[in-house]
Amino acid sequence: MQHSNLNGVNLGGWLVLEKWMTPSVFAGTNAEDEYTFMNTPDALIKLNRHRKTFITELDFAWLAAHEITAVRIPVGYWLLDGDVPYAPGAEYLDWAFDMAQKYTIRVLLDIHGLPGSQNGNDHSGQIGRAEWQHNKNFRIQSLHAVEAFAKRYGSHPALWGIEIINEPNSAAFQFALRSYYRRAYRLLDRTLPSEVKIVYSDAWSPRIFAFSLLGRERAVMDVHLYHMATLRAKSHSLDWYYRKMTRRVRMLKRISRLHPIIIGEWSGVISGETIGTLPKNDADQLQYAHFKFQKEQYAQFAGSFYWNYKTEGTQGVSYWDYRSIVDNQ
């Protein structure tokens, strides 16, 4: 099954706040996520200032000039209509779609935060207990939100796909999640133009969720690869890293023969435990080699999207900041 590869980046930290990426937005508050931030003084003024300035037309021009063909834009379910304390901001997403069209960049619209939180992490909107899978009303509300995004942006020429959930918590059988996938697919299949993809998460378990929507012509599975994130990764050699990556890519290629896959998030970051004792120049070279190796490997799939395009206040190279990697080579 052949697909044109998308060379992409994520515009994370923009329309869904993540404190570690944009700490200045949270300065002077005790907030740790967008939910608690929106309950602080002058939050809406600060949020709109951030939304207007963190991503501008100059960023889209830079992306186009550096052969980025797609952006994955994380949004919260609240972006179109709001949901107190979350503030709406559809005008910023409208603008992003128009910029993408102007610079011939495709958009994967990623519903990153869902009602009740699908994983309890800050990037879902609120840190805490993940209630999404345990509450049918949250899942129904999610379907309404997904449909609203599809109706608003489905006919936009820049739209490549809509991702119906990001990084949901994993469980043994995932009956609720699988049911949500089927219902969301049917809903979007009726709403979207035929060429637009419907993307679902592997929930960190690609073997288990592969073929969840097998036979659905426009379904694409999103896999996220962060090799530095496991406990084993922090205590193993770089040779172990590369063997693990090679095995995982081989497994995903087997799946992709029948079912298209994107690498929706990946990073060149290597754990500090692995490279922390090395001289800076050696560490930099190893980290860049790690970045290049992954970029080449993931080009075999329907698309790959680096996490992240940029972070706030980066000095020199940060491997969470794609722009800094490119600008400093």
N, C-alpha and C positions, 0 to 999 in steps of 0.2 A: 504494500500500500504506500504510494508515494505522496509526499506533501512538500510544499515549498517551505523551507525553513525560515522561521522568524528569528532575527537576531535582536533580542530585546533587553530592556531593563525595567525594573519596577520604579514607579513614582511613589514609593512608600514614605510615610511620615508627613504627607501633604494633606490629603482629605480624610485620613484617619490618623490622629495624633499618636506618636510614640515618643515618650519623654527622652529616651536615650539618643534619639536621632535629632531632636530639636529642643535641647534643654532650655534655651532662652525663652521659649514660649511659656514654660512652666515656672520661670524665675519668680521668686517671691511668693510661691504657693507651696502647699504640702501635697498637691495633687499628684497622682501617679498614673492617671489614664485620662481619656477624654471625658468620661462620665464625671469624675471628681473635679476635673479642671473646669467644666462648665458650671460648677457650683461655686466658683470663686469670683471675687469682685472683678468687674470689667472683662470677664471672660470672652464675651461676644466680640468686643472691640479687638482684643488680642488675637482671637481666632481668625477674624476676617483679615486683619493685617497679615497674618501668617499665610492664609490662603491666597492673598493677592501677590505676595512677594517671594514665597519659597520656590514656586515654579512660575517662570515667566516665558515670554516668547523667545528670549535669548537661549533658554534651555532647549526648547524644541529646535531652534536653529543649530545648536551645538550637536544635538542628537543626530539630526539629519546629516550634518557635515562629517560625522564619525561612524557612518554606516549602520546606525541603529534603525531597524525597519519596523519595530513595534514597541509599544509601551504597555505594561500591565498596570492599571490604575486601581489601587485598593480604595474602596469606599465603604462607608457604613450604610446599613439599611435605612438610616434616618436622613440621608443626604437630600432626598427629594422633598420630603414633607416635614422633616423634623420629628422629634419625639422627646419631649422634655426629660432631661435638660439638654439633650443633643440639639444642635442648631442645623437647620437646612442650609444648603449651599449649592443648589443645582446649577446656578449660573457659572460656577467655577468649572464644573464638569462639562457644561455646554461649551465653554471657552476652550477647554482642553481638546475636545473632539474637533472643534474647528481648527485649532492649531495643528493637530495631527493631520487633518486633511490638507492643510496648506503645505505642510512639509513632507507629505507622502509617507506618513507613518501610520501603521495599523494600531488599533486599540483593542486590548483584551480588558474588558470591564469586569473587575473582580469584586464580588460582594464579600468584603473582608470581615465585616462585623455583622452578626445576625442577632435578632431579639433573644434576650436571655443569655447570650454568649454561648457560642458553640465550643469554646475551649477554655474560658476563664482567664485568658491572657489579655494584656493591655491592647494588643492589636485587634481584638474583637470589640473594643470600646470600653470594656470594664473588666478589671481584675477581680477574680473571686470565683464563686461556684458557677460551673457551666450548667445552665438549666435547659438549654435548647433541646437536647435529646429527650428530656424527661417531661416536657410540656408540649402537648399537641398544639395548643394555641400559638406558641412561639413559632412552630413550624408552619402553621397556616399563615401567620403574619409574614413569615419569610417568603412564602410563595407569592403573596400579594406584592411584596416589595420587588421581588425578581421580575414579576410581570410588569410592574410600573416602569422599571428601568428598561425592560425590553420594548415597551410601547414608546417610550421617549426617545430611545437611541437606536432602535432596531433598523430603521431605514437610513441611518447616517452612513455615508460612504466609507468612513474611517473604521467602522466597527468590524473587528475580526471575530470576536466571540464574547460571550458572557459566562463568567465563572459563578456557579450557583452557591458556592460555599468555600471558605478557606480554612484549612487545617482543623477539621472537626476532631474532637476527642475520639479516641479509638476504644472499642469494646469488642467483646467476643464475637457477636453475630451482627450487630449493627442493623437490626431490623428497621428501626425508625429512620436511620440514615439512608439505607437502601430504598425505602419507600419514598423518602423525600427526593432522592435522585430520579426515580421513575416519574413521580408527579411533576417535578420541575421540568424534566425533559419534555413530557407531553405538553405542558403548558407553553413552554418556549417554542416547541416545534410548531405549534399552531400560530405563534405570534411573530416569530422572526423570519426574515427572508431565508431562502433555502441555503444560501452560501455561508451564513453566519454559524459559527461553531457553538456548541453547548459544552461547557467544560465543568468537570467535577473533580473533587479531590480524592487522592488515594488514601487519605487519613493516615498517612505514614506507613501504610501496609499495601504496597503495590501488588503483591502476589494475591492478597485476599480480595482486593477491590478491582483487580483487572477484570475486564469484561462485565462489570456491573451493568453496563448499558450496551452490551454486545448486540450487534445487529441494528443499533440506532445509528444511522448513517453519519450524523454530524457530531456524535459524542467524542470527546477528547478527555483523556485522563491527565490530571496535573500531578506531577511528582515533585517534591521538594527535597533537595540534597544539601545537607549541612554536615560535612564530614567531621567537623571539629566538635560537634555537639554531644557526642556520646562519651561516657566515662572511659570506655576502652580507647577512644581516640586520643585521650589526654596522656595515656601511658604507653602508647605504641610508637614505633618508628615511622619515618616517612615512607619507607618501603611498604609497611603495612597499609598506610593510607592509599598508596597507589594500587596495591593489589585489591583492596576493598573496592575502590572506585571502578577498577577494570571489571571485577566480577559483577558489580551492580549494573554497570552499563550493558554488559553482555546479557544479563537477565532482562533488562528493560527493552533491549533490542528484540529479544524473542517475543515479548508481549506486543511490541509495536508492529510486528508483521501482520497482526490481525486487528489491532486497536491503536489508533494514533495516540501519542504521548507528547506532552510538553514538559519541560523542566521549568516550572513556574517560578521557582526561587532557588538560587544557588549562590555560593559565595567562595571567594578565594581565601578566606580566613583560615589559618591554622592555629590550633590551640597554643596558648602561651607556654604550657608545659612542654610542648614538643619542640619549640624553637627558642624558648626564652633564654637558654644558656649560650646561644650562638652569637658570634659577633654580628653587629647590625647589618653589615653589607651581605654576609652569608644568609642571614635570616630574610633579608629583602629579596635576594635572588631565589631562594627556595620558595618563598611565598608567591613570587611572580610566576615561577615555573608551575606551581600548583594551580594558579589561576589559568594559565595558558593551556595546561593539560586538560582541565575541565572544559574550557571553552571549546576546544577542538572536539572533545568527546561528545558534548551535548549538541553539537551542530548536526549530529546524525538524526535528531528527532524533529518533530514538526515545528518546534520552537523552543527557545530557552530565554529566560529573563533573569538578569543578574539582580541580586538584592544587595545594595540598592543603587539607584542612579547617583544619589548624593546624600550626605549627611551634613549637619550644620557645623560650620567652623573648622572644617578639615584643614590641617596644616600638613603639607607633604602628602604622602601616600597613606590612605586608609583602605583596607580591603573590604570595608563595608561601603565604600564610596567609589563607584565605577569611574566617575569622571576624574577623580584624583589619580586613579591608576593610569588612565589613558593620558592625562595631561602631563604626567611626570615620567613618561617613558621616552 
